[in-house]
Amino acid sequence: MGILMGIAYLIGKILDELEERQDVLAGRINDIYKKVIKRDEQYQLMYDKAKEYYELLEKADGADQAEKERIKEELDILSAPFSEYPAYHAFLEMERLRKGLR
């Protein structure tokens, strides 16, 4: 009977350890999921801002000076999320200069 009790004790310990590891793994999976969702939301936000930026650039063609000033202000706001990424930000600035909007 002593051996069976020892085996039962060890099985109980193993099951406890597996349960703890399962909780840790579930927590990690949840953390990864949250990061993916956050990244997806950030991607969508930047995509939408870039699209607005280019649509606004197209409106600059043929705009009078007052309208161009308004467009420049909006472009400044729309390009703000890209300032974390110098290459993207520089590309947007080059597109803006190409349209004559300093």
PDB file as gemmi writes it, atoms N, CA and C in Angstrom:
CRYST1    1.000    1.000    1.000  90.00  90.00  90.00 P 1                      
ATOM      1  N   MET A   1       0.810  -1.178   0.000  1.00  0.00           N  
ATOM      2  CA  MET A   1       0.000   0.000   0.000  1.00  0.00           C  
ATOM      3  C   MET A   1       0.860   1.252   0.000  1.00  0.00           C  
ATOM      4  N   GLY A   2       2.030   1.208   0.619  1.00  0.00           N  
ATOM      5  CA  GLY A   2       2.909   2.354   0.692  1.00  0.00           C  
ATOM      6  C   GLY A   2       3.388   2.809  -0.672  1.00  0.00           C  
ATOM      7  N   ILE A   3       3.662   1.862  -1.546  1.00  0.00           N  
ATOM      8  CA  ILE A   3       4.129   2.208  -2.895  1.00  0.00           C  
ATOM      9  C   ILE A   3       3.001   2.891  -3.664  1.00  0.00           C  
ATOM     10  N   LEU A   4       1.800   2.378  -3.549  1.00  0.00           N  
ATOM     11  CA  LEU A   4       0.666   2.982  -4.244  1.00  0.00           C  
ATOM     12  C   LEU A   4       0.416   4.404  -3.757  1.00  0.00           C  
ATOM     13  N   MET A   5       0.565   4.631  -2.458  1.00  0.00           N  
ATOM     14  CA  MET A   5       0.388   5.971  -1.908  1.00  0.00           C  
ATOM     15  C   MET A   5       1.467   6.907  -2.447  1.00  0.00           C  
ATOM     16  N   GLY A   6       2.687   6.404  -2.551  1.00  0.00           N  
ATOM     17  CA  GLY A   6       3.782   7.199  -3.093  1.00  0.00           C  
ATOM     18  C   GLY A   6       3.538   7.562  -4.545  1.00  0.00           C  
ATOM     19  N   ILE A   7       3.051   6.592  -5.317  1.00  0.00           N  
ATOM     20  CA  ILE A   7       2.756   6.825  -6.735  1.00  0.00           C  
ATOM     21  C   ILE A   7       1.610   7.833  -6.863  1.00  0.00           C  
ATOM     22  N   ALA A   8       0.579   7.682  -6.047  1.00  0.00           N  
ATOM     23  CA  ALA A   8      -0.553   8.607  -6.084  1.00  0.00           C  
ATOM     24  C   ALA A   8      -0.094  10.019  -5.733  1.00  0.00           C  
ATOM     25  N   TYR A   9       0.789  10.127  -4.744  1.00  0.00           N  
ATOM     26  CA  TYR A   9       1.332  11.429  -4.348  1.00  0.00           C  
ATOM     27  C   TYR A   9       2.095  12.069  -5.510  1.00  0.00           C  
ATOM     28  N   LEU A  10       2.956  11.278  -6.167  1.00  0.00           N  
ATOM     29  CA  LEU A  10       3.742  11.784  -7.300  1.00  0.00           C  
ATOM     30  C   LEU A  10       2.837  12.194  -8.463  1.00  0.00           C  
ATOM     31  N   ILE A  11       1.826  11.407  -8.727  1.00  0.00           N  
ATOM     32  CA  ILE A  11       0.888  11.749  -9.810  1.00  0.00           C  
ATOM     33  C   ILE A  11       0.179  13.063  -9.470  1.00  0.00           C  
ATOM     34  N   GLY A  12      -0.199  13.215  -8.215  1.00  0.00           N  
ATOM     35  CA  GLY A  12      -0.830  14.467  -7.785  1.00  0.00           C  
ATOM     36  C   GLY A  12       0.086  15.661  -7.987  1.00  0.00           C  
ATOM     37  N   LYS A  13       1.365  15.493  -7.623  1.00  0.00           N  
ATOM     38  CA  LYS A  13       2.349  16.576  -7.811  1.00  0.00           C  
ATOM     39  C   LYS A  13       2.515  16.905  -9.293  1.00  0.00           C  
ATOM     40  N   ILE A  14       2.605  15.875 -10.115  1.00  0.00           N  
ATOM     41  CA  ILE A  14       2.757  16.078 -11.569  1.00  0.00           C  
ATOM     42  C   ILE A  14       1.539  16.836 -12.120  1.00  0.00           C  
ATOM     43  N   LEU A  15       0.353  16.439 -11.698  1.00  0.00           N  
ATOM     44  CA  LEU A  15      -0.861  17.114 -12.168  1.00  0.00           C  
ATOM     45  C   LEU A  15      -0.898  18.570 -11.708  1.00  0.00           C  
ATOM     46  N   ASP A  16      -0.477  18.818 -10.463  1.00  0.00           N  
ATOM     47  CA  ASP A  16      -0.411  20.201  -9.977  1.00  0.00           C  
ATOM     48  C   ASP A  16       0.550  21.035 -10.821  1.00  0.00           C  
ATOM     49  N   GLU A  17       1.705  20.459 -11.123  1.00  0.00           N  
ATOM     50  CA  GLU A  17       2.715  21.161 -11.931  1.00  0.00           C  
ATOM     51  C   GLU A  17       2.180  21.436 -13.341  1.00  0.00           C  
ATOM     52  N   LEU A  18       1.514  20.450 -13.917  1.00  0.00           N  
ATOM     53  CA  LEU A  18       0.938  20.636 -15.252  1.00  0.00           C  
ATOM     54  C   LEU A  18      -0.128  21.730 -15.242  1.00  0.00           C  
ATOM     55  N   GLU A  19      -0.929  21.786 -14.187  1.00  0.00           N  
ATOM     56  CA  GLU A  19      -1.964  22.816 -14.076  1.00  0.00           C  
ATOM     57  C   GLU A  19      -1.336  24.207 -13.975  1.00  0.00           C  
ATOM     58  N   GLU A  20      -0.268  24.335 -13.194  1.00  0.00           N  
ATOM     59  CA  GLU A  20       0.434  25.618 -13.080  1.00  0.00           C  
ATOM     60  C   GLU A  20       1.009  26.040 -14.422  1.00  0.00           C  
ATOM     61  N   ARG A  21       1.625  25.093 -15.108  1.00  0.00           N  
ATOM     62  CA  ARG A  21       2.213  25.415 -16.420  1.00  0.00           C  
ATOM     63  C   ARG A  21       1.141  25.782 -17.435  1.00  0.00           C  
ATOM     64  N   GLN A  22      -0.003  25.119 -17.333  1.00  0.00           N  
ATOM     65  CA  GLN A  22      -1.095  25.436 -18.237  1.00  0.00           C  
ATOM     66  C   GLN A  22      -1.567  26.873 -18.005  1.00  0.00           C  
ATOM     67  N   ASP A  23      -1.655  27.297 -16.743  1.00  0.00           N  
ATOM     68  CA  ASP A  23      -2.049  28.669 -16.422  1.00  0.00           C  
ATOM     69  C   ASP A  23      -1.041  29.669 -16.978  1.00  0.00           C  
ATOM     70  N   VAL A  24       0.249  29.355 -16.822  1.00  0.00           N  
ATOM     71  CA  VAL A  24       1.292  30.243 -17.346  1.00  0.00           C  
ATOM     72  C   VAL A  24       1.197  30.317 -18.865  1.00  0.00           C  
ATOM     73  N   LEU A  25       1.023  29.166 -19.506  1.00  0.00           N  
ATOM     74  CA  LEU A  25       0.924  29.138 -20.961  1.00  0.00           C  
ATOM     75  C   LEU A  25      -0.306  29.905 -21.435  1.00  0.00           C  
ATOM     76  N   ALA A  26      -1.426  29.723 -20.748  1.00  0.00           N  
ATOM     77  CA  ALA A  26      -2.641  30.453 -21.129  1.00  0.00           C  
ATOM     78  C   ALA A  26      -2.424  31.959 -20.991  1.00  0.00           C  
ATOM     79  N   GLY A  27      -1.703  32.375 -19.949  1.00  0.00           N  
ATOM     80  CA  GLY A  27      -1.387  33.789 -19.773  1.00  0.00           C  
ATOM     81  C   GLY A  27      -0.521  34.311 -20.890  1.00  0.00           C  
ATOM     82  N   ARG A  28       0.458  33.530 -21.303  1.00  0.00           N  
ATOM     83  CA  ARG A  28       1.333  33.953 -22.405  1.00  0.00           C  
ATOM     84  C   ARG A  28       0.571  34.049 -23.709  1.00  0.00           C  
ATOM     85  N   ILE A  29      -0.288  33.090 -23.957  1.00  0.00           N  
ATOM     86  CA  ILE A  29      -1.091  33.119 -25.182  1.00  0.00           C  
ATOM     87  C   ILE A  29      -1.979  34.359 -25.182  1.00  0.00           C  
ATOM     88  N   ASN A  30      -2.565  34.673 -24.037  1.00  0.00           N  
ATOM     89  CA  ASN A  30      -3.404  35.866 -23.910  1.00  0.00           C  
ATOM     90  C   ASN A  30      -2.592  37.132 -24.163  1.00  0.00           C  
ATOM     91  N   ASP A  31      -1.368  37.199 -23.631  1.00  0.00           N  
ATOM     92  CA  ASP A  31      -0.498  38.359 -23.856  1.00  0.00           C  
ATOM     93  C   ASP A  31      -0.173  38.511 -25.339  1.00  0.00           C  
ATOM     94  N   ILE A  32       0.137  37.411 -25.987  1.00  0.00           N  
ATOM     95  CA  ILE A  32       0.459  37.441 -27.423  1.00  0.00           C  
ATOM     96  C   ILE A  32      -0.758  37.919 -28.211  1.00  0.00           C  
ATOM     97  N   TYR A  33      -1.915  37.404 -27.866  1.00  0.00           N  
ATOM     98  CA  TYR A  33      -3.151  37.801 -28.544  1.00  0.00           C  
ATOM     99  C   TYR A  33      -3.377  39.305 -28.428  1.00  0.00           C  
ATOM    100  N   LYS A  34      -3.197  39.844 -27.211  1.00  0.00           N  
ATOM    101  CA  LYS A  34      -3.377  41.283 -26.998  1.00  0.00           C  
ATOM    102  C   LYS A  34      -2.394  42.094 -27.836  1.00  0.00           C  
ATOM    103  N   LYS A  35      -1.151  41.627 -27.936  1.00  0.00           N  
ATOM    104  CA  LYS A  35      -0.156  42.342 -28.742  1.00  0.00           C  
ATOM    105  C   LYS A  35      -0.526  42.317 -30.213  1.00  0.00           C  
ATOM    106  N   VAL A  36      -1.018  41.177 -30.688  1.00  0.00           N  
ATOM    107  CA  VAL A  36      -1.415  41.064 -32.096  1.00  0.00           C  
ATOM    108  C   VAL A  36      -2.588  41.993 -32.384  1.00  0.00           C  
ATOM    109  N   ILE A  37      -3.565  42.018 -31.498  1.00  0.00           N  
ATOM    110  CA  ILE A  37      -4.730  42.889 -31.688  1.00  0.00           C  
ATOM    111  C   ILE A  37      -4.294  44.353 -31.683  1.00  0.00           C  
ATOM    112  N   LYS A  38      -3.434  44.721 -30.736  1.00  0.00           N  
ATOM    113  CA  LYS A  38      -2.957  46.100 -30.662  1.00  0.00           C  
ATOM    114  C   LYS A  38      -2.204  46.474 -31.939  1.00  0.00           C  
ATOM    115  N   ARG A  39      -1.367  45.557 -32.421  1.00  0.00           N  
ATOM    116  CA  ARG A  39      -0.606  45.823 -33.645  1.00  0.00           C  
ATOM    117  C   ARG A  39      -1.541  45.977 -34.830  1.00  0.00           C  
ATOM    118  N   ASP A  40      -2.578  45.134 -34.895  1.00  0.00           N  
ATOM    119  CA  ASP A  40      -3.537  45.199 -35.983  1.00  0.00           C  
ATOM    120  C   ASP A  40      -4.288  46.529 -35.951  1.00  0.00           C  
ATOM    121  N   GLU A  41      -4.663  46.985 -34.762  1.00  0.00           N  
ATOM    122  CA  GLU A  41      -5.354  48.264 -34.640  1.00  0.00           C  
ATOM    123  C   GLU A  41      -4.441  49.418 -35.056  1.00  0.00           C  
ATOM    124  N   GLN A  42      -3.164  49.341 -34.664  1.00  0.00           N  
ATOM    125  CA  GLN A  42      -2.212  50.386 -35.038  1.00  0.00           C  
ATOM    126  C   GLN A  42      -1.998  50.388 -36.551  1.00  0.00           C  
ATOM    127  N   TYR A  43      -1.886  49.208 -37.136  1.00  0.00           N  
ATOM    128  CA  TYR A  43      -1.728  49.106 -38.591  1.00  0.00           C  
ATOM    129  C   TYR A  43      -2.920  49.762 -39.288  1.00  0.00           C  
ATOM    130  N   GLN A  44      -4.135  49.437 -38.836  1.00  0.00           N  
ATOM    131  CA  GLN A  44      -5.330  49.988 -39.477  1.00  0.00           C  
ATOM    132  C   GLN A  44      -5.380  51.500 -39.336  1.00  0.00           C  
ATOM    133  N   LEU A  45      -5.021  52.005 -38.148  1.00  0.00           N  
ATOM    134  CA  LEU A  45      -4.993  53.447 -37.931  1.00  0.00           C  
ATOM    135  C   LEU A  45      -4.020  54.121 -38.894  1.00  0.00           C  
ATOM    136  N   MET A  46      -2.815  53.576 -39.013  1.00  0.00           N  
ATOM    137  CA  MET A  46      -1.812  54.179 -39.896  1.00  0.00           C  
ATOM    138  C   MET A  46      -2.235  54.064 -41.352  1.00  0.00           C  
ATOM    139  N   TYR A  47      -2.831  52.947 -41.712  1.00  0.00           N  
ATOM    140  CA  TYR A  47      -3.323  52.771 -43.084  1.00  0.00           C  
ATOM    141  C   TYR A  47      -4.373  53.852 -43.404  1.00  0.00           C  
ATOM    142  N   ASP A  48      -5.313  54.024 -42.478  1.00  0.00           N  
ATOM    143  CA  ASP A  48      -6.365  55.023 -42.693  1.00  0.00           C  
ATOM    144  C   ASP A  48      -5.791  56.432 -42.784  1.00  0.00           C  
ATOM    145  N   LYS A  49      -4.831  56.750 -41.917  1.00  0.00           N  
ATOM    146  CA  LYS A  49      -4.216  58.085 -41.934  1.00  0.00           C  
ATOM    147  C   LYS A  49      -3.439  58.302 -43.238  1.00  0.00           C  
ATOM    148  N   ALA A  50      -2.723  57.284 -43.684  1.00  0.00           N  
ATOM    149  CA  ALA A  50      -1.970  57.410 -44.942  1.00  0.00           C  
ATOM    150  C   ALA A  50      -2.924  57.616 -46.116  1.00  0.00           C  
ATOM    151  N   LYS A  51      -4.025  56.894 -46.112  1.00  0.00           N  
ATOM    152  CA  LYS A  51      -5.015  57.039 -47.184  1.00  0.00           C  
ATOM    153  C   LYS A  51      -5.587  58.454 -47.198  1.00  0.00           C  
ATOM    154  N   GLU A  52      -5.946  58.968 -46.012  1.00  0.00           N  
ATOM    155  CA  GLU A  52      -6.442  60.349 -45.913  1.00  0.00           C  
ATOM    156  C   GLU A  52      -5.385  61.333 -46.410  1.00  0.00           C  
ATOM    157  N   TYR A  53      -4.130  61.080 -46.043  1.00  0.00           N  
ATOM    158  CA  TYR A  53      -3.023  61.946 -46.428  1.00  0.00           C  
ATOM    159  C   TYR A  53      -2.948  62.056 -47.951  1.00  0.00           C  
ATOM    160  N   TYR A  54      -2.967  60.899 -48.623  1.00  0.00           N  
ATOM    161  CA  TYR A  54      -2.857  60.912 -50.085  1.00  0.00           C  
ATOM    162  C   TYR A  54      -4.086  61.515 -50.750  1.00  0.00           C  
ATOM    163  N   GLU A  55      -5.252  61.278 -50.191  1.00  0.00           N  
ATOM    164  CA  GLU A  55      -6.461  61.898 -50.748  1.00  0.00           C  
ATOM    165  C   GLU A  55      -6.387  63.417 -50.620  1.00  0.00           C  
ATOM    166  N   LEU A  56      -5.865  63.879 -49.495  1.00  0.00           N  
ATOM    167  CA  LEU A  56      -5.716  65.313 -49.278  1.00  0.00           C  
ATOM    168  C   LEU A  56      -4.666  65.912 -50.218  1.00  0.00           C  
ATOM    169  N   LEU A  57      -3.601  65.165 -50.451  1.00  0.00           N  
ATOM    170  CA  LEU A  57      -2.581  65.644 -51.392  1.00  0.00           C  
ATOM    171  C   LEU A  57      -3.171  65.862 -52.785  1.00  0.00           C  
ATOM    172  N   GLU A  58      -4.059  64.970 -53.184  1.00  0.00           N  
ATOM    173  CA  GLU A  58      -4.681  65.102 -54.503  1.00  0.00           C  
ATOM    174  C   GLU A  58      -5.545  66.357 -54.591  1.00  0.00           C  
ATOM    175  N   LYS A  59      -6.143  66.751 -53.477  1.00  0.00           N  
ATOM    176  CA  LYS A  59      -6.973  67.964 -53.463  1.00  0.00           C  
ATOM    177  C   LYS A  59      -6.136  69.227 -53.608  1.00  0.00           C  
ATOM    178  N   ALA A  60      -4.836  69.124 -53.368  1.00  0.00           N  
ATOM    179  CA  ALA A  60      -3.967  70.306 -53.452  1.00  0.00           C  
ATOM    180  C   ALA A  60      -3.799  70.772 -54.891  1.00  0.00           C  
ATOM    181  N   ASP A  61      -3.947  69.851 -55.834  1.00  0.00           N  
ATOM    182  CA  ASP A  61      -3.850  70.242 -57.243  1.00  0.00           C  
ATOM    183  C   ASP A  61      -4.979  71.211 -57.571  1.00  0.00           C  
ATOM    184  N   GLY A  62      -4.612  72.380 -58.002  1.00  0.00           N  
ATOM    185  CA  GLY A  62      -5.606  73.374 -58.397  1.00  0.00           C  
ATOM    186  C   GLY A  62      -6.214  74.159 -57.245  1.00  0.00           C  
ATOM    187  N   ALA A  63      -5.742  73.925 -56.031  1.00  0.00           N  
ATOM    188  CA  ALA A  63      -6.287  74.665 -54.880  1.00  0.00           C  
ATOM    189  C   ALA A  63      -5.670  76.058 -54.814  1.00  0.00           C  
ATOM    190  N   ASP A  64      -6.456  77.020 -54.315  1.00  0.00           N  
ATOM    191  CA  ASP A  64      -5.906  78.363 -54.141  1.00  0.00           C  
ATOM    192  C   ASP A  64      -5.002  78.369 -52.901  1.00  0.00           C  
ATOM    193  N   GLN A  65      -4.329  79.484 -52.661  1.00  0.00           N  
ATOM    194  CA  GLN A  65      -3.333  79.555 -51.584  1.00  0.00           C  
ATOM    195  C   GLN A  65      -3.962  79.331 -50.201  1.00  0.00           C  
ATOM    196  N   ALA A  66      -5.130  79.880 -49.975  1.00  0.00           N  
ATOM    197  CA  ALA A  66      -5.802  79.699 -48.679  1.00  0.00           C  
ATOM    198  C   ALA A  66      -6.129  78.218 -48.451  1.00  0.00           C  
ATOM    199  N   GLU A  67      -6.613  77.571 -49.490  1.00  0.00           N  
ATOM    200  CA  GLU A  67      -6.939  76.140 -49.395  1.00  0.00           C  
ATOM    201  C   GLU A  67      -5.659  75.318 -49.179  1.00  0.00           C  
ATOM    202  N   LYS A  68      -4.576  75.706 -49.843  1.00  0.00           N  
ATOM    203  CA  LYS A  68      -3.308  74.989 -49.653  1.00  0.00           C  
ATOM    204  C   LYS A  68      -2.812  75.118 -48.210  1.00  0.00           C  
ATOM    205  N   GLU A  69      -3.006  76.274 -47.605  1.00  0.00           N  
ATOM    206  CA  GLU A  69      -2.603  76.458 -46.202  1.00  0.00           C  
ATOM    207  C   GLU A  69      -3.406  75.535 -45.290  1.00  0.00           C  
ATOM    208  N   ARG A  70      -4.694  75.429 -45.560  1.00  0.00           N  
ATOM    209  CA  ARG A  70      -5.543  74.533 -44.776  1.00  0.00           C  
ATOM    210  C   ARG A  70      -5.115  73.083 -44.966  1.00  0.00           C  
ATOM    211  N   ILE A  71      -4.812  72.719 -46.191  1.00  0.00           N  
ATOM    212  CA  ILE A  71      -4.364  71.359 -46.505  1.00  0.00           C  
ATOM    213  C   ILE A  71      -3.047  71.052 -45.791  1.00  0.00           C  
ATOM    214  N   LYS A  72      -2.129  72.024 -45.790  1.00  0.00           N  
ATOM    215  CA  LYS A  72      -0.842  71.811 -45.107  1.00  0.00           C  
ATOM    216  C   LYS A  72      -1.046  71.531 -43.616  1.00  0.00           C  
ATOM    217  N   GLU A  73      -1.959  72.263 -43.003  1.00  0.00           N  
ATOM    218  CA  GLU A  73      -2.238  72.047 -41.582  1.00  0.00           C  
ATOM    219  C   GLU A  73      -2.789  70.640 -41.343  1.00  0.00           C  
ATOM    220  N   GLU A  74      -3.694  70.221 -42.192  1.00  0.00           N  
ATOM    221  CA  GLU A  74      -4.262  68.878 -42.060  1.00  0.00           C  
ATOM    222  C   GLU A  74      -3.201  67.806 -42.307  1.00  0.00           C  
ATOM    223  N   LEU A  75      -2.322  68.050 -43.274  1.00  0.00           N  
ATOM    224  CA  LEU A  75      -1.254  67.091 -43.554  1.00  0.00           C  
ATOM    225  C   LEU A  75      -0.326  66.931 -42.352  1.00  0.00           C  
ATOM    226  N   ASP A  76      -0.069  68.034 -41.658  1.00  0.00           N  
ATOM    227  CA  ASP A  76       0.754  67.976 -40.446  1.00  0.00           C  
ATOM    228  C   ASP A  76       0.123  67.039 -39.411  1.00  0.00           C  
ATOM    229  N   ILE A  77      -1.182  67.169 -39.239  1.00  0.00           N  
ATOM    230  CA  ILE A  77      -1.896  66.340 -38.264  1.00  0.00           C  
ATOM    231  C   ILE A  77      -1.890  64.879 -38.708  1.00  0.00           C  
ATOM    232  N   LEU A  78      -2.169  64.656 -39.979  1.00  0.00           N  
ATOM    233  CA  LEU A  78      -2.241  63.279 -40.479  1.00  0.00           C  
ATOM    234  C   LEU A  78      -0.884  62.576 -40.465  1.00  0.00           C  
ATOM    235  N   SER A  79       0.194  63.316 -40.616  1.00  0.00           N  
ATOM    236  CA  SER A  79       1.517  62.679 -40.658  1.00  0.00           C  
ATOM    237  C   SER A  79       2.084  62.400 -39.264  1.00  0.00           C  
ATOM    238  N   ALA A  80       1.457  62.948 -38.219  1.00  0.00           N  
ATOM    239  CA  ALA A  80       1.974  62.776 -36.855  1.00  0.00           C  
ATOM    240  C   ALA A  80       2.184  61.314 -36.456  1.00  0.00           C  
ATOM    241  N   PRO A  81       1.252  60.385 -36.726  1.00  0.00           N  
ATOM    242  CA  PRO A  81       1.487  58.994 -36.324  1.00  0.00           C  
ATOM    243  C   PRO A  81       2.709  58.354 -36.997  1.00  0.00           C  
ATOM    244  N   PHE A  82       3.158  58.932 -38.093  1.00  0.00           N  
ATOM    245  CA  PHE A  82       4.282  58.361 -38.822  1.00  0.00           C  
ATOM    246  C   PHE A  82       5.632  58.850 -38.311  1.00  0.00           C  
ATOM    247  N   SER A  83       5.613  59.803 -37.378  1.00  0.00           N  
ATOM    248  CA  SER A  83       6.877  60.368 -36.899  1.00  0.00           C  
ATOM    249  C   SER A  83       7.729  59.334 -36.162  1.00  0.00           C  
ATOM    250  N   GLU A  84       7.106  58.263 -35.669  1.00  0.00           N  
ATOM    251  CA  GLU A  84       7.857  57.182 -35.018  1.00  0.00           C  
ATOM    252  C   GLU A  84       8.666  56.373 -36.036  1.00  0.00           C  
ATOM    253  N   TYR A  85       8.298  56.473 -37.288  1.00  0.00           N  
ATOM    254  CA  TYR A  85       8.937  55.706 -38.350  1.00  0.00           C  
ATOM    255  C   TYR A  85       9.556  56.673 -39.357  1.00  0.00           C  
ATOM    256  N   PRO A  86      10.824  57.038 -39.150  1.00  0.00           N  
ATOM    257  CA  PRO A  86      11.453  58.089 -39.961  1.00  0.00           C  
ATOM    258  C   PRO A  86      11.375  57.866 -41.472  1.00  0.00           C  
ATOM    259  N   ALA A  87      11.510  56.645 -41.914  1.00  0.00           N  
ATOM    260  CA  ALA A  87      11.470  56.397 -43.359  1.00  0.00           C  
ATOM    261  C   ALA A  87      10.093  56.720 -43.937  1.00  0.00           C  
ATOM    262  N   TYR A  88       9.038  56.276 -43.266  1.00  0.00           N  
ATOM    263  CA  TYR A  88       7.683  56.577 -43.726  1.00  0.00           C  
ATOM    264  C   TYR A  88       7.406  58.072 -43.671  1.00  0.00           C  
ATOM    265  N   HIS A  89       7.840  58.677 -42.581  1.00  0.00           N  
ATOM    266  CA  HIS A  89       7.602  60.112 -42.406  1.00  0.00           C  
ATOM    267  C   HIS A  89       8.318  60.898 -43.505  1.00  0.00           C  
ATOM    268  N   ALA A  90       9.554  60.530 -43.789  1.00  0.00           N  
ATOM    269  CA  ALA A  90      10.314  61.209 -44.852  1.00  0.00           C  
ATOM    270  C   ALA A  90       9.638  61.009 -46.206  1.00  0.00           C  
ATOM    271  N   PHE A  91       9.112  59.821 -46.443  1.00  0.00           N  
ATOM    272  CA  PHE A  91       8.432  59.549 -47.711  1.00  0.00           C  
ATOM    273  C   PHE A  91       7.198  60.446 -47.853  1.00  0.00           C  
ATOM    274  N   LEU A  92       6.425  60.567 -46.790  1.00  0.00           N  
ATOM    275  CA  LEU A  92       5.252  61.445 -46.842  1.00  0.00           C  
ATOM    276  C   LEU A  92       5.662  62.893 -47.088  1.00  0.00           C  
ATOM    277  N   GLU A  93       6.736  63.319 -46.450  1.00  0.00           N  
ATOM    278  CA  GLU A  93       7.226  64.684 -46.651  1.00  0.00           C  
ATOM    279  C   GLU A  93       7.659  64.904 -48.099  1.00  0.00           C  
ATOM    280  N   MET A  94       8.301  63.914 -48.686  1.00  0.00           N  
ATOM    281  CA  MET A  94       8.733  64.043 -50.090  1.00  0.00           C  
ATOM    282  C   MET A  94       7.535  64.145 -51.020  1.00  0.00           C  
ATOM    283  N   GLU A  95       6.496  63.377 -50.735  1.00  0.00           N  
ATOM    284  CA  GLU A  95       5.279  63.460 -51.535  1.00  0.00           C  
ATOM    285  C   GLU A  95       4.637  64.836 -51.410  1.00  0.00           C  
ATOM    286  N   ARG A  96       4.682  65.351 -50.219  1.00  0.00           N  
ATOM    287  CA  ARG A  96       4.129  66.683 -49.951  1.00  0.00           C  
ATOM    288  C   ARG A  96       4.910  67.747 -50.719  1.00  0.00           C  
ATOM    289  N   LEU A  97       6.222  67.678 -50.679  1.00  0.00           N  
ATOM    290  CA  LEU A  97       7.061  68.635 -51.416  1.00  0.00           C  
ATOM    291  C   LEU A  97       6.842  68.529 -52.914  1.00  0.00           C  
ATOM    292  N   ARG A  98       6.641  67.310 -53.379  1.00  0.00           N  
ATOM    293  CA  ARG A  98       6.399  67.085 -54.801  1.00  0.00           C  
ATOM    294  C   ARG A  98       5.145  67.828 -55.265  1.00  0.00           C  
ATOM    295  N   LYS A  99       4.185  67.977 -54.352  1.00  0.00           N  
ATOM    296  CA  LYS A  99       2.957  68.710 -54.665  1.00  0.00           C  
ATOM    297  C   LYS A  99       3.095  70.204 -54.416  1.00  0.00           C  
ATOM    298  N   GLY A 100       4.286  70.644 -53.986  1.00  0.00           N  
ATOM    299  CA  GLY A 100       4.512  72.064 -53.766  1.00  0.00           C  
ATOM    300  C   GLY A 100       3.955  72.579 -52.458  1.00  0.00           C  
ATOM    301  N   LEU A 101       3.819  71.685 -51.471  1.00  0.00           N  
ATOM    302  CA  LEU A 101       3.267  72.082 -50.174  1.00  0.00           C  
ATOM    303  C   LEU A 101       4.361  72.006 -49.108  1.00  0.00           C  
ATOM    304  N   ARG A 102       5.065  73.082 -48.932  1.00  0.00           N  
ATOM    305  CA  ARG A 102       6.155  73.119 -47.937  1.00  0.00           C  
ATOM    306  C   ARG A 102       5.646  73.125 -46.543  1.00  0.00           C  
TER     307      ARG A 102                                                      
END                                                                             
